[in-house]
Amino acid sequence: MILKPTKNEIAYLKMGMYGEAGSGKTFTSSLVAIGLHRFIKSNEAIGFIDTETGSSFVLHLFKDAKIKLLTAKTRAFADLLTILDEAEKNCSILILDSITHFWNELLDAYQKKHNLNRITLRHWIPIKQTWREFTDRYVNSRLHIIMCGRAGIIWDDVEDEEGIKELKKVGTKLKAEVETSFEPSLLVEMVKERTSNRPGKTWIHRAYIIKDRFDIIDGQFFDEPKFEDFLPHISRLNIGGEHKALDVSSNSQALFNNPGLGEAKYKEKKILLDEITDYIRLIYPSQSEQDKTGRIKILMQCANTSSWNAITDMGNDKLKLIKEAIKEIYEKEKTKND
């Protein structure tokens, strides 16, 4: 059976964090990684995929915590899966800062590879399929991953009191492939908020919980966030237990070879309609009024309709019966003529 008794099989933190420049993504993700390292009592290193040179500015945090930090400085999507493999072997936690650069690099690489001025609708399928190799690994990897990204703007047509629509900013999102923000189980927006117009420190870093799939801290916010603020979500994970987010080994390729389903069923229908048409033409081949009338009569006799649209809407089993009935008439006519 595919359906099985439910158990918590999410053993690793999959956290997403996005925000504008200076909102505290790199610093906060480092605090969370260090706190998580202590919480799980890890002796392994923490990995840092660095696309913005941020690792150099938070290195002191890891040194003070006496945690080894392994860094890869690259923006090439081609390196991303390799780094995930290395991190699973050598690290317990991985910071990815920022995923936005990998998405942009993948788009640029596709355009350059195919000598394109712009990406059109037909190009998105191979790009998204390639990107999905990362998102599948992100969800299923046996590794705590904190994925940072830049903030993108959500635009929509907003109607005013006079009924006039105007394109306006209605929100923010993780700036990457559009479905990437669905993958983290904990999604946080970092915002740099002004607290006062007076001289001195007038800014705070605020973490808004956009999504908490355990629904414990969902919708809350924390100023100058630290590891403990996210602990209610983390403590619900099956840490140390089995991790099986999704079964990506199963696929639907067989559907395209099954004559009763999907594309194969559509192809079978086309063949049946062609065969019906061919048998009718063999019986009544000319464009004479007599043969035109004959074609109408044979459809009425075998299909109970003269409408070709109605026939094309019929199921394959019905079309098979119609084809056999017309074929029988053809063979009788052929025997008579012979």
Number of C-alpha atoms within 10 A of each C-alpha: 3 3 5 6 4 6 8 14 15 22 22 26 24 22 24 27 32 30 23 16 12 12 21 23 27 25 18 20 25 24 18 21 23 20 18 21 20 13 13 11 9 14 12 15 19 24 25 24 25 21 19 14 12 17 23 10 10 15 14 11 14 18 11 8 12 11 18 15 16 15 16 15 15 16 22 15 20 14 13 18 14 10 17 22 14 12 24 16 12 14 21 22 24 27 23 22 28 24 26 22 21 23 19 16 15 19 19 14 15 16 15 11 9 10 9 11 8 10 14 8 6 8 13 12 10 11 16 15 10 14 17 15 11 16 18 15 16 21 22 19 20 22 23 25 26 25 25 25 25 23 21 16 13 13 13 13 12 13 12 9 6 6 8 9 12 12 10 13 12 11 11 16 19 26 23 19 18 10 11 17 22 13 15 22 18 25 26 26 26 28 22 18 13 11 10 11 9 7 6 7 10 11 14 17 19 19 27 20 19 18 22 20 13 14 11 13 19 17 12 14 17 14 15 14 21 18 18 13 17 21 16 15 19 21 11 14 18 16 17 10 12 14 19 16 16 13 9 10 5 7 8 7 8 9 14 13 13 12 13 13 12 13 13 15 17 13 11 14 19 13 11 18 18 12 18 19 14 16 19 21 14 13 19 18 13 11 9 10 9 10 16 13 12 15 19 14 15 19 20 13 14 17 21 13 15 16 12 11 9 11 17 14 10 12 11 18 10 11 21 15 13 21 21 15 17 23 19 13 16 18 13 12 13 12 9 8 7 6
